[in-house]
Amino acid sequence: MVLCLCMLVCTVYAVDDATTTWLGTSGNGLSVGGVTVTAENADSITGDGITGAVSFAVVDGTPTLTLNNASITGGTPVSQGNKYMYPIYYNGSNGLKLVLKGTNNINATPTTEAPDTFGIYMGEGKGQLTLSGDADSVLTINSTNAGLYIYEGITIEGGAYHITSGEGYGSSEFGKAFYSCGPITIQNANVTAKGTNASGIYSDDYEYGFRIINSTVTAIGGSTSDEYPHDGIYSTIQLDISNSKVTAQGGSHGIYVQHYGGINISGKDTVVKAISTGDQSAAIYLRYSNFYYGYISLNDDLAILEPSDGKQVYYNSDDYNEAGYTIVGSEDTPAKAVTIAYGHNWQLIEEVPATKTTTGMKEHYCCSCGQLAIMEGDSYTIVEEADLIIPVKESSIVVIAPATPAQPEPNPATGTQDGISAAVALAVISALGIMALSRKKIS
């Protein structure tokens, strides 16, 4: 009997003290598939909308939910003017970590009572969501509104994610696959985010922006452009991409950075493809705001490979607040498709001859990354601008000085000038001849 009681106690209190304390704190709350997590069920959360293994614990001070080959449908209906449903709803205050093992699915199927669904919901003041997985872990989320609505920020570390939102309802953020007013970081992960009626990934953070590191990301926005953004990737302040493969497509813009920042792209393995399907939009667009232009920084010999004559320019409109900094082609109109990758898109620059007043420039090649080269045989050699300068032409006027009569050379034997000696001798002979003729006439 004592043994049985001990077993019962151990079963009921399998959750550690930290977890029990956290779950018992007023204001902390977590529900999965419509089931409220308590100290009694934290180590094995079950319900009609849950299959597979789901558990919760506070690990090193961090509330941690683990999905192990789990499938979650249904959720907790919450009335906020409209009836929303959340398969995973977090009401704590210090963030949540979601650990993935195996293949997991969250299907937020709408009902009559809750026609508008989210995948994972964490409102303002609830902390950030961290998604953690290994190379074999997968999470798929399907919902009518945002698959991830995480107000404070999202960090993804490892794993594969396929997140799709439906038509959305009532507000621009609801149709996005990812939505956060905090920073978004994706690292060592494979992510596909599709916003059916809005942006694919939307970061509205004003401090850190959106970072993609060592990952493969495909972000698809809605196919049309109306009052709501339909960008593949939207970031309010900054977008950093390093050593990653990124494809961003939207009915508005492929990539849109709102203001006060720019796009930094680095890493020789990086490939960025941005596509706009809208009529009046650009593949990559940085909005001008409050007299501040954004920028596109390409590092590690990355270049604009498409369009082949692509270049970065200020793209101005009549309204200064809608002017932007983007990539255009030869027609000076925003490019609809842009590819940035390692390599060079060399464009021939013909020689500009020097003049008497200005320097010239040798024939060379220029890449959109800013580097210069000359062709040597069948290969390009990187050069500096100084190597290409043709100096100002020297004056072509020839000054002709008056001719100076040639002076006879001295006679080496006599030390006198032969010309003078000959002239003197001729004069003497002439004089003697005249004297002889004069004597003949007298006699």
C-alpha positions as a LaTeX table, in Angstrom:
\begin{tabular}{lrrr}
\hline
Residue & $x$ (\AA) & $y$ (\AA) & $z$ (\AA) \\
\hline
Met1 & 0.00 & 0.00 & 0.00 \\
Val2 & 2.83 & 2.38 & 0.85 \\
Leu3 & 4.54 & 1.55 & $-2.44$ \\
Cys4 & 1.38 & 2.31 & $-4.35$ \\
Leu5 & 1.02 & 5.65 & $-2.59$ \\
Cys6 & 4.63 & 6.53 & $-3.41$ \\
Met7 & 4.07 & 5.68 & $-7.05$ \\
Leu8 & 0.98 & 7.86 & $-7.08$ \\
Val9 & 2.81 & 10.77 & $-5.53$ \\
Cys10 & 5.68 & 10.43 & $-7.99$ \\
Thr11 & 3.26 & 10.41 & $-10.91$ \\
Val12 & 1.37 & 13.47 & $-9.75$ \\
Tyr13 & 4.46 & 15.50 & $-8.90$ \\
Ala14 & 6.78 & 14.45 & $-11.74$ \\
Val15 & 7.10 & 18.12 & $-12.72$ \\
Asp16 & 9.96 & 19.88 & $-10.92$ \\
Asp17 & 9.52 & 22.74 & $-8.48$ \\
Ala18 & 10.51 & 25.45 & $-10.94$ \\
Thr19 & 7.85 & 24.31 & $-13.40$ \\
Thr20 & 5.23 & 23.94 & $-10.69$ \\
Thr21 & 6.00 & 27.40 & $-9.34$ \\
Trp22 & 5.85 & 28.99 & $-12.79$ \\
Leu23 & 2.57 & 27.33 & $-13.70$ \\
Gly24 & 1.10 & 28.37 & $-10.36$ \\
Thr25 & 2.04 & 32.03 & $-10.72$ \\
Ser26 & $-0.90$ & 34.30 & $-11.37$ \\
Gly27 & $-0.87$ & 35.61 & $-14.93$ \\
Asn28 & 1.22 & 32.78 & $-16.37$ \\
Gly29 & $-0.68$ & 30.62 & $-18.76$ \\
Leu30 & $-0.14$ & 28.21 & $-21.63$ \\
Ser31 & $-2.67$ & 26.23 & $-23.60$ \\
Val32 & $-2.03$ & 23.63 & $-26.28$ \\
Gly33 & $-4.80$ & 22.33 & $-28.52$ \\
Gly34 & $-7.35$ & 23.90 & $-26.18$ \\
Val35 & $-5.83$ & 22.18 & $-23.13$ \\
Thr36 & $-4.54$ & 24.37 & $-20.30$ \\
Val37 & $-1.09$ & 23.28 & $-19.11$ \\
Thr38 & $-0.89$ & 22.58 & $-15.37$ \\
Ala39 & 1.53 & 20.96 & $-12.97$ \\
Glu40 & $-0.53$ & 17.80 & $-13.23$ \\
Asn41 & $-0.33$ & 17.42 & $-17.03$ \\
Ala42 & 2.86 & 19.33 & $-17.92$ \\
Asp43 & 4.97 & 16.23 & $-18.48$ \\
Ser44 & 2.39 & 14.72 & $-20.86$ \\
Ile45 & $-0.13$ & 17.12 & $-22.36$ \\
Thr46 & $-3.00$ & 15.26 & $-23.99$ \\
Gly47 & $-6.39$ & 16.13 & $-25.41$ \\
Asp48 & $-8.81$ & 15.57 & $-28.28$ \\
Gly49 & $-6.82$ & 17.94 & $-30.52$ \\
Ile50 & $-3.39$ & 16.51 & $-29.66$ \\
Thr51 & $-1.56$ & 13.45 & $-30.94$ \\
Gly52 & 2.07 & 12.55 & $-30.38$ \\
Ala53 & 4.11 & 13.67 & $-27.37$ \\
Val54 & 3.77 & 17.19 & $-25.97$ \\
Ser55 & 5.37 & 18.30 & $-22.69$ \\
Phe56 & 6.26 & 21.45 & $-20.77$ \\
Ala57 & 8.97 & 22.34 & $-18.27$ \\
Val58 & 10.93 & 25.34 & $-17.06$ \\
Val59 & 14.51 & 24.66 & $-18.19$ \\
Asp60 & 17.25 & 26.93 & $-16.84$ \\
Gly61 & 14.62 & 29.52 & $-16.10$ \\
Thr62 & 13.08 & 29.38 & $-19.59$ \\
Pro63 & 9.52 & 28.08 & $-20.09$ \\
Thr64 & 9.97 & 25.28 & $-22.67$ \\
Leu65 & 7.35 & 23.43 & $-24.69$ \\
Thr66 & 8.51 & 20.29 & $-26.51$ \\
Leu67 & 6.72 & 18.76 & $-29.52$ \\
Asn68 & 7.82 & 15.24 & $-30.41$ \\
Asn69 & 6.14 & 14.03 & $-33.62$ \\
Ala70 & 3.06 & 15.90 & $-32.48$ \\
Ser71 & $-0.02$ & 17.07 & $-34.31$ \\
Ile72 & $-2.18$ & 19.84 & $-32.85$ \\
Thr73 & $-5.60$ & 20.85 & $-34.10$ \\
Gly74 & $-8.22$ & 23.02 & $-32.52$ \\
Gly75 & $-7.28$ & 25.48 & $-29.84$ \\
Thr76 & $-8.37$ & 28.02 & $-27.29$ \\
Pro77 & $-11.09$ & 30.41 & $-28.54$ \\
Val78 & $-10.48$ & 33.93 & $-27.29$ \\
Ser79 & $-12.92$ & 36.75 & $-27.95$ \\
Gln80 & $-11.27$ & 40.03 & $-28.89$ \\
Gly81 & $-14.02$ & 41.70 & $-30.84$ \\
Asn82 & $-13.87$ & 38.71 & $-33.18$ \\
Lys83 & $-13.64$ & 35.05 & $-32.24$ \\
Tyr84 & $-10.06$ & 33.89 & $-32.67$ \\
Met85 & $-8.64$ & 30.46 & $-32.06$ \\
Tyr86 & $-5.06$ & 29.61 & $-31.07$ \\
Pro87 & $-3.67$ & 26.04 & $-31.12$ \\
Ile88 & $-0.75$ & 27.32 & $-28.98$ \\
Tyr89 & $-1.59$ & 30.31 & $-26.78$ \\
Tyr90 & 0.99 & 31.74 & $-24.38$ \\
Asn91 & 0.14 & 34.23 & $-21.66$ \\
Gly92 & 3.38 & 34.23 & $-19.67$ \\
Ser93 & 5.72 & 37.17 & $-19.31$ \\
Asn94 & 9.24 & 35.90 & $-19.91$ \\
Gly95 & 9.12 & 34.30 & $-23.34$ \\
Leu96 & 8.66 & 30.74 & $-24.57$ \\
Lys97 & 11.00 & 28.20 & $-26.14$ \\
Leu98 & 9.50 & 25.61 & $-28.47$ \\
Val99 & 11.71 & 22.53 & $-28.98$ \\
Leu100 & 10.97 & 20.37 & $-32.00$ \\
Lys101 & 11.70 & 16.67 & $-32.39$ \\
Gly102 & 10.66 & 14.74 & $-35.47$ \\
Thr103 & 7.78 & 15.90 & $-37.70$ \\
Asn104 & 5.18 & 18.20 & $-36.16$ \\
Asn105 & 2.02 & 19.85 & $-37.45$ \\
Ile106 & $-0.22$ & 22.65 & $-36.26$ \\
Asn107 & $-3.48$ & 22.84 & $-38.21$ \\
Ala108 & $-5.53$ & 25.79 & $-37.02$ \\
Thr109 & $-8.80$ & 24.77 & $-38.63$ \\
Pro110 & $-11.50$ & 27.45 & $-38.36$ \\
Thr111 & $-14.84$ & 26.69 & $-36.73$ \\
Thr112 & $-18.18$ & 28.46 & $-36.48$ \\
Glu113 & $-17.26$ & 29.72 & $-33.02$ \\
Ala114 & $-13.73$ & 30.72 & $-34.05$ \\
Pro115 & $-13.55$ & 31.48 & $-37.79$ \\
Asp116 & $-10.20$ & 33.27 & $-37.53$ \\
Thr117 & $-7.24$ & 31.16 & $-36.50$ \\
Phe118 & $-3.59$ & 31.66 & $-35.66$ \\
Gly119 & $-0.87$ & 29.03 & $-35.28$ \\
Ile120 & 1.11 & 30.29 & $-32.27$ \\
Tyr121 & 0.05 & 33.48 & $-30.50$ \\
Met122 & 2.04 & 35.56 & $-28.00$ \\
Gly123 & 0.79 & 39.09 & $-27.42$ \\
Glu124 & 2.48 & 42.26 & $-26.23$ \\
Gly125 & 4.55 & 41.90 & $-23.08$ \\
Lys126 & 4.76 & 38.09 & $-23.30$ \\
Gly127 & 8.40 & 37.92 & $-24.38$ \\
Gln128 & 9.98 & 36.37 & $-27.44$ \\
Leu129 & 9.42 & 32.98 & $-29.04$ \\
Thr130 & 12.43 & 30.76 & $-29.71$ \\
Leu131 & 11.96 & 27.83 & $-32.08$ \\
Ser132 & 14.68 & 25.21 & $-31.77$ \\
Gly133 & 15.18 & 22.09 & $-33.87$ \\
Asp134 & 17.80 & 19.80 & $-35.32$ \\
Ala135 & 18.47 & 18.78 & $-38.91$ \\
Asp136 & 15.62 & 16.23 & $-38.87$ \\
Ser137 & 12.93 & 18.27 & $-37.15$ \\
Val138 & 10.03 & 19.80 & $-39.08$ \\
Leu139 & 7.19 & 22.13 & $-38.13$ \\
Thr140 & 4.26 & 22.84 & $-40.48$ \\
Ile141 & 1.65 & 25.46 & $-39.59$ \\
Asn142 & $-1.54$ & 26.23 & $-41.51$ \\
Ser143 & $-3.91$ & 28.95 & $-40.31$ \\
Thr144 & $-6.38$ & 31.49 & $-41.68$ \\
Asn145 & $-4.49$ & 34.37 & $-40.05$ \\
Ala146 & $-0.81$ & 34.65 & $-39.07$ \\
Gly147 & 0.93 & 31.34 & $-38.55$ \\
Leu148 & 3.27 & 33.03 & $-36.08$ \\
Tyr149 & 1.89 & 36.11 & $-34.33$ \\
Ile150 & 4.62 & 36.93 & $-31.84$ \\
Tyr151 & 4.59 & 40.53 & $-30.71$ \\
Glu152 & 7.98 & 40.74 & $-28.99$ \\
Gly153 & 10.21 & 38.86 & $-31.47$ \\
Ile154 & 11.02 & 35.50 & $-33.07$ \\
Thr155 & 14.27 & 33.51 & $-33.05$ \\
Ile156 & 14.59 & 30.31 & $-35.10$ \\
Glu157 & 17.56 & 28.06 & $-34.42$ \\
Gly158 & 17.76 & 24.95 & $-36.60$ \\
Gly159 & 15.03 & 22.80 & $-38.10$ \\
Ala160 & 12.71 & 23.14 & $-41.08$ \\
Tyr161 & 9.53 & 25.24 & $-41.07$ \\
His162 & 6.62 & 25.50 & $-43.50$ \\
Ile163 & 4.22 & 28.22 & $-42.42$ \\
Thr164 & 1.21 & 29.33 & $-44.45$ \\
Ser165 & $-1.46$ & 31.87 & $-43.58$ \\
Gly166 & $-4.83$ & 32.18 & $-45.29$ \\
Glu167 & $-6.84$ & 35.19 & $-46.32$ \\
Gly168 & $-6.49$ & 36.99 & $-42.99$ \\
Tyr169 & $-9.11$ & 39.16 & $-41.38$ \\
Gly170 & $-9.63$ & 42.76 & $-40.40$ \\
Ser171 & $-6.04$ & 43.99 & $-40.06$ \\
Ser172 & $-2.94$ & 44.05 & $-42.21$ \\
Glu173 & $-0.86$ & 41.87 & $-39.88$ \\
Phe174 & $-3.39$ & 39.03 & $-39.72$ \\
Gly175 & $-2.74$ & 37.66 & $-43.20$ \\
Lys176 & 1.03 & 37.45 & $-42.78$ \\
Ala177 & 2.74 & 34.09 & $-42.29$ \\
Phe178 & 5.21 & 35.65 & $-39.78$ \\
Tyr179 & 4.31 & 38.77 & $-37.84$ \\
Ser180 & 6.33 & 40.44 & $-35.12$ \\
Cys181 & 6.82 & 43.91 & $-33.72$ \\
Gly182 & 10.16 & 42.70 & $-32.38$ \\
Pro183 & 13.31 & 41.44 & $-34.08$ \\
Ile184 & 13.32 & 38.29 & $-36.20$ \\
Thr185 & 16.40 & 36.05 & $-36.45$ \\
Ile186 & 16.60 & 32.89 & $-38.56$ \\
Gln187 & 19.79 & 30.88 & $-38.11$ \\
Asn188 & 20.85 & 27.43 & $-39.39$ \\
Ala189 & 17.30 & 26.72 & $-40.52$ \\
Asn190 & 15.17 & 26.08 & $-43.59$ \\
Val191 & 12.08 & 28.29 & $-43.64$ \\
Thr192 & 9.19 & 28.67 & $-46.07$ \\
Ala193 & 6.67 & 31.39 & $-45.23$ \\
Lys194 & 3.66 & 32.13 & $-47.42$ \\
Gly195 & 1.26 & 34.96 & $-46.73$ \\
Thr196 & $-1.74$ & 34.28 & $-48.96$ \\
Asn197 & $-3.22$ & 37.75 & $-48.61$ \\
Ala198 & $-0.33$ & 39.75 & $-47.11$ \\
Ser199 & 3.43 & 39.58 & $-46.56$ \\
Gly200 & 5.40 & 36.39 & $-46.12$ \\
Ile201 & 7.63 & 37.60 & $-43.26$ \\
Tyr202 & 6.93 & 40.92 & $-41.57$ \\
Ser203 & 9.30 & 42.45 & $-38.99$ \\
Asp204 & 8.13 & 45.72 & $-37.47$ \\
Asp205 & 11.06 & 46.09 & $-35.10$ \\
Tyr206 & 12.71 & 49.53 & $-34.80$ \\
Glu207 & 15.93 & 48.44 & $-33.09$ \\
Tyr208 & 17.45 & 45.25 & $-34.54$ \\
Gly209 & 15.40 & 44.42 & $-37.61$ \\
Phe210 & 15.52 & 41.08 & $-39.43$ \\
Arg211 & 18.56 & 38.78 & $-39.67$ \\
Ile212 & 19.06 & 35.64 & $-41.78$ \\
Ile213 & 22.22 & 33.62 & $-41.02$ \\
Asn214 & 23.38 & 30.34 & $-42.60$ \\
Ser215 & 19.82 & 29.52 & $-43.67$ \\
Thr216 & 17.56 & 28.89 & $-46.63$ \\
Val217 & 14.50 & 31.14 & $-46.61$ \\
Thr218 & 11.63 & 31.40 & $-49.08$ \\
Ala219 & 9.15 & 34.18 & $-48.31$ \\
Ile220 & 6.11 & 34.65 & $-50.54$ \\
Gly221 & 3.68 & 37.53 & $-50.19$ \\
Gly222 & 0.22 & 37.88 & $-51.69$ \\
Ser223 & $-0.05$ & 38.06 & $-55.46$ \\
Thr224 & $-1.90$ & 41.37 & $-55.51$ \\
Ser225 & $-1.19$ & 44.78 & $-54.05$ \\
Asp226 & $-3.90$ & 46.72 & $-52.22$ \\
Glu227 & $-3.98$ & 48.72 & $-49.00$ \\
Tyr228 & $-2.13$ & 45.96 & $-47.12$ \\
Pro229 & 1.52 & 45.06 & $-47.76$ \\
His230 & 2.08 & 42.04 & $-49.97$ \\
Asp231 & 5.86 & 41.91 & $-49.76$ \\
Gly232 & 7.88 & 38.73 & $-49.64$ \\
Ile233 & 10.00 & 40.20 & $-46.85$ \\
Tyr234 & 9.17 & 43.41 & $-45.00$ \\
Ser235 & 11.50 & 44.93 & $-42.43$ \\
Thr236 & 10.95 & 48.28 & $-40.78$ \\
Ile237 & 14.56 & 49.17 & $-40.11$ \\
Gln238 & 17.17 & 46.66 & $-41.26$ \\
Leu239 & 17.69 & 43.42 & $-43.18$ \\
Asp240 & 20.94 & 41.46 & $-42.78$ \\
Ile241 & 21.57 & 38.37 & $-44.91$ \\
Ser242 & 24.76 & 36.31 & $-44.55$ \\
Asn243 & 25.77 & 32.94 & $-46.02$ \\
Ser244 & 22.17 & 32.19 & $-46.93$ \\
Lys245 & 19.90 & 31.36 & $-49.85$ \\
Val246 & 16.95 & 33.75 & $-49.84$ \\
Thr247 & 14.03 & 34.00 & $-52.26$ \\
Ala248 & 11.50 & 36.76 & $-51.65$ \\
Gln249 & 8.49 & 37.35 & $-53.90$ \\
Gly250 & 5.55 & 39.68 & $-53.44$ \\
Gly251 & 2.70 & 41.38 & $-55.21$ \\
Ser252 & 4.00 & 44.63 & $-53.73$ \\
His253 & 7.78 & 44.18 & $-53.51$ \\
Gly254 & 10.06 & 41.21 & $-53.17$ \\
Ile255 & 12.04 & 42.88 & $-50.38$ \\
Tyr256 & 10.93 & 46.12 & $-48.71$ \\
Val257 & 12.84 & 48.00 & $-46.01$ \\
Gln258 & 10.77 & 50.80 & $-44.59$ \\
His259 & 13.22 & 53.44 & $-43.29$ \\
Tyr260 & 16.22 & 54.34 & $-41.14$ \\
Gly261 & 18.20 & 51.35 & $-42.34$ \\
Gly262 & 19.25 & 49.27 & $-45.27$ \\
Ile263 & 20.15 & 45.84 & $-46.57$ \\
Asn264 & 23.49 & 44.21 & $-45.75$ \\
Ile265 & 24.33 & 41.12 & $-47.80$ \\
Ser266 & 27.50 & 39.09 & $-47.22$ \\
Gly267 & 29.06 & 35.65 & $-47.61$ \\
Lys268 & 30.26 & 34.05 & $-50.85$ \\
Asp269 & 27.65 & 31.30 & $-50.51$ \\
Thr270 & 24.83 & 33.83 & $-50.39$ \\
Val271 & 22.26 & 34.00 & $-53.18$ \\
Val272 & 19.40 & 36.49 & $-52.93$ \\
Lys273 & 16.55 & 36.44 & $-55.44$ \\
Ala274 & 13.88 & 39.11 & $-55.18$ \\
Ile275 & 10.82 & 39.20 & $-57.43$ \\
Ser276 & 7.95 & 41.65 & $-57.71$ \\
Thr277 & 4.74 & 40.63 & $-59.45$ \\
Gly278 & 3.00 & 43.99 & $-59.02$ \\
Asp279 & 2.57 & 46.63 & $-61.70$ \\
Gln280 & 4.01 & 49.57 & $-59.76$ \\
Ser281 & 6.58 & 48.00 & $-57.50$ \\
Ala282 & 10.20 & 46.87 & $-57.38$ \\
Ala283 & 12.00 & 43.64 & $-56.64$ \\
Ile284 & 14.01 & 45.45 & $-53.94$ \\
Tyr285 & 12.83 & 48.74 & $-52.50$ \\
Leu286 & 14.09 & 50.93 & $-49.68$ \\
Arg287 & 11.74 & 53.70 & $-48.74$ \\
Tyr288 & 13.04 & 57.22 & $-48.24$ \\
Ser289 & 11.80 & 58.64 & $-44.96$ \\
Asn290 & 12.46 & 61.88 & $-43.13$ \\
Phe291 & 15.20 & 62.82 & $-45.61$ \\
Tyr292 & 17.09 & 59.60 & $-44.97$ \\
Tyr293 & 17.97 & 57.24 & $-47.78$ \\
Gly294 & 18.48 & 53.57 & $-47.09$ \\
Tyr295 & 21.28 & 51.61 & $-48.71$ \\
Ile296 & 22.17 & 48.23 & $-50.20$ \\
Ser297 & 25.59 & 47.01 & $-49.08$ \\
Leu298 & 27.16 & 44.13 & $-51.02$ \\
Asn299 & 30.21 & 42.47 & $-49.47$ \\
Asp300 & 32.57 & 39.56 & $-50.21$ \\
Asp301 & 32.53 & 40.12 & $-53.99$ \\
Leu302 & 28.76 & 39.76 & $-54.22$ \\
Ala303 & 27.24 & 41.51 & $-57.22$ \\
Ile304 & 23.98 & 42.22 & $-58.98$ \\
Leu305 & 23.90 & 39.46 & $-61.58$ \\
Glu306 & 20.32 & 40.15 & $-62.68$ \\
Pro307 & 19.59 & 42.44 & $-64.39$ \\
Ser308 & 23.00 & 42.18 & $-66.05$ \\
Asp309 & 23.19 & 45.96 & $-66.27$ \\
Gly310 & 21.68 & 46.43 & $-62.85$ \\
Lys311 & 22.72 & 49.34 & $-60.69$ \\
Gln312 & 21.65 & 50.97 & $-57.44$ \\
Val313 & 19.96 & 54.35 & $-57.72$ \\
Tyr314 & 17.69 & 56.72 & $-55.91$ \\
Tyr315 & 14.26 & 56.19 & $-57.37$ \\
Asn316 & 12.27 & 59.36 & $-56.80$ \\
Ser317 & 8.57 & 60.01 & $-57.01$ \\
Asp318 & 6.57 & 63.22 & $-56.67$ \\
Asp319 & 6.09 & 62.59 & $-52.96$ \\
Tyr320 & 9.48 & 62.73 & $-51.18$ \\
Asn321 & 8.17 & 60.37 & $-48.53$ \\
Glu322 & 7.61 & 57.67 & $-51.14$ \\
Ala323 & 10.95 & 58.09 & $-52.89$ \\
Gly324 & 13.16 & 55.07 & $-52.60$ \\
Tyr325 & 16.53 & 53.50 & $-53.21$ \\
Thr326 & 16.35 & 50.51 & $-55.45$ \\
Ile327 & 17.92 & 48.53 & $-58.28$ \\
Val328 & 17.17 & 49.48 & $-61.86$ \\
Gly329 & 18.19 & 48.25 & $-65.28$ \\
Ser330 & 19.21 & 50.12 & $-68.41$ \\
Glu331 & 15.82 & 51.79 & $-68.72$ \\
Asp332 & 16.17 & 53.40 & $-65.28$ \\
Thr333 & 12.96 & 51.77 & $-64.10$ \\
Pro334 & 12.77 & 49.52 & $-61.04$ \\
Ala335 & 13.86 & 45.98 & $-61.81$ \\
Lys336 & 11.13 & 43.36 & $-61.32$ \\
Ala337 & 13.61 & 40.54 & $-60.77$ \\
Val338 & 16.97 & 40.88 & $-59.03$ \\
Thr339 & 19.59 & 38.24 & $-58.32$ \\
Ile340 & 22.53 & 38.99 & $-56.05$ \\
Ala341 & 25.28 & 36.38 & $-55.75$ \\
Tyr342 & 29.02 & 35.84 & $-55.78$ \\
Gly343 & 30.60 & 36.85 & $-59.08$ \\
His344 & 30.84 & 39.83 & $-61.36$ \\
Asn345 & 28.58 & 41.17 & $-64.10$ \\
Trp346 & 31.28 & 42.95 & $-66.08$ \\
Gln347 & 30.09 & 45.75 & $-68.33$ \\
Leu348 & 32.41 & 47.15 & $-71.02$ \\
Ile349 & 33.34 & 50.81 & $-70.60$ \\
Glu350 & 34.87 & 52.19 & $-73.78$ \\
Glu351 & 38.01 & 54.32 & $-73.74$ \\
Val352 & 37.64 & 58.04 & $-73.15$ \\
Pro353 & 40.60 & 59.81 & $-74.79$ \\
Ala354 & 42.50 & 62.47 & $-72.88$ \\
Thr355 & 42.47 & 66.09 & $-74.07$ \\
Lys356 & 44.82 & 69.01 & $-73.56$ \\
Thr357 & 42.92 & 69.94 & $-70.39$ \\
Thr358 & 41.37 & 66.71 & $-69.03$ \\
Thr359 & 42.57 & 63.19 & $-68.31$ \\
Gly360 & 41.06 & 60.22 & $-70.09$ \\
Met361 & 40.18 & 56.67 & $-69.11$ \\
Lys362 & 41.38 & 53.44 & $-70.70$ \\
Glu363 & 38.94 & 50.83 & $-71.91$ \\
His364 & 37.92 & 48.68 & $-68.96$ \\
Tyr365 & 35.12 & 46.72 & $-67.34$ \\
Cys366 & 32.96 & 47.73 & $-64.40$ \\
Cys367 & 30.91 & 45.49 & $-62.09$ \\
Ser368 & 27.82 & 46.55 & $-60.14$ \\
Cys369 & 29.78 & 45.77 & $-56.96$ \\
Gly370 & 32.03 & 48.71 & $-57.83$ \\
Gln371 & 35.18 & 46.84 & $-58.85$ \\
Leu372 & 37.08 & 47.61 & $-62.06$ \\
Ala373 & 38.96 & 45.23 & $-64.34$ \\
Ile374 & 40.81 & 45.00 & $-67.63$ \\
Met375 & 40.77 & 42.07 & $-70.00$ \\
Glu376 & 44.05 & 40.18 & $-70.22$ \\
Gly377 & 43.73 & 37.31 & $-72.64$ \\
Asp378 & 40.57 & 35.47 & $-71.69$ \\
Ser379 & 40.44 & 36.61 & $-68.08$ \\
Tyr380 & 39.65 & 39.73 & $-66.11$ \\
Thr381 & 42.27 & 41.39 & $-63.93$ \\
Ile382 & 41.09 & 43.61 & $-61.08$ \\
Val383 & 42.64 & 47.09 & $-61.23$ \\
Glu384 & 42.37 & 50.38 & $-59.42$ \\
Glu385 & 40.95 & 53.47 & $-61.03$ \\
Ala386 & 44.38 & 55.11 & $-60.96$ \\
Asp387 & 45.66 & 52.34 & $-63.24$ \\
Leu388 & 43.19 & 53.35 & $-65.94$ \\
Ile389 & 43.83 & 57.09 & $-66.12$ \\
Ile390 & 45.25 & 58.47 & $-69.38$ \\
Pro391 & 47.34 & 61.62 & $-68.68$ \\
Val392 & 46.52 & 65.01 & $-70.18$ \\
Lys393 & 47.96 & 65.33 & $-73.69$ \\
Glu394 & 51.24 & 67.25 & $-74.01$ \\
Ser395 & 51.24 & 70.33 & $-76.29$ \\
Ser396 & 51.73 & 69.51 & $-79.99$ \\
Ile397 & 53.03 & 73.01 & $-80.98$ \\
Val398 & 56.63 & 72.88 & $-82.40$ \\
Val399 & 58.76 & 76.05 & $-81.95$ \\
Ile400 & 61.17 & 76.61 & $-84.88$ \\
Ala401 & 64.26 & 78.69 & $-83.92$ \\
Pro402 & 66.15 & 80.82 & $-86.51$ \\
Ala403 & 68.90 & 78.86 & $-88.28$ \\
Thr404 & 72.47 & 79.61 & $-87.23$ \\
Pro405 & 75.05 & 79.54 & $-90.04$ \\
Ala406 & 77.27 & 76.53 & $-89.81$ \\
Gln407 & 80.81 & 77.27 & $-88.70$ \\
Pro408 & 83.68 & 75.60 & $-90.63$ \\
Glu409 & 85.64 & 73.00 & $-88.78$ \\
Pro410 & 89.29 & 73.91 & $-87.89$ \\
Asn411 & 92.06 & 72.32 & $-89.93$ \\
Pro412 & 93.83 & 69.88 & $-87.64$ \\
Ala413 & 97.18 & 70.46 & $-89.39$ \\
Thr414 & 97.21 & 74.22 & $-89.14$ \\
Gly415 & 94.81 & 74.82 & $-86.32$ \\
Thr416 & 93.07 & 77.34 & $-88.57$ \\
Gln417 & 89.71 & 77.17 & $-90.23$ \\
Asp418 & 90.12 & 75.85 & $-93.83$ \\
Gly419 & 87.39 & 78.01 & $-95.18$ \\
Ile420 & 89.08 & 81.22 & $-94.11$ \\
Ser421 & 92.47 & 80.08 & $-95.44$ \\
Ala422 & 91.02 & 79.23 & $-98.82$ \\
Ala423 & 89.33 & 82.60 & $-99.06$ \\
Val424 & 92.54 & 84.44 & $-98.24$ \\
Ala425 & 94.50 & 82.38 & $-100.80$ \\
Leu426 & 91.94 & 83.10 & $-103.49$ \\
Ala427 & 92.07 & 86.80 & $-102.76$ \\
Val428 & 95.91 & 86.83 & $-103.05$ \\
Ile429 & 95.89 & 84.93 & $-106.39$ \\
Ser430 & 93.28 & 87.30 & $-107.77$ \\
Ala431 & 95.34 & 90.31 & $-106.77$ \\
Leu432 & 98.55 & 88.90 & $-108.37$ \\
Gly433 & 96.69 & 88.17 & $-111.57$ \\
Ile434 & 95.41 & 91.71 & $-111.84$ \\
Met435 & 98.88 & 93.09 & $-111.26$ \\
Ala436 & 100.35 & 90.91 & $-114.01$ \\
Leu437 & 97.77 & 92.04 & $-116.56$ \\
Ser438 & 98.44 & 95.63 & $-115.69$ \\
Arg439 & 102.19 & 95.29 & $-116.34$ \\
Lys440 & 101.59 & 93.66 & $-119.73$ \\
Lys441 & 99.46 & 96.54 & $-120.94$ \\
Ile442 & 102.11 & 99.09 & $-119.90$ \\
Ser443 & 104.92 & 97.36 & $-121.72$ \\
\hline
\end{tabular}
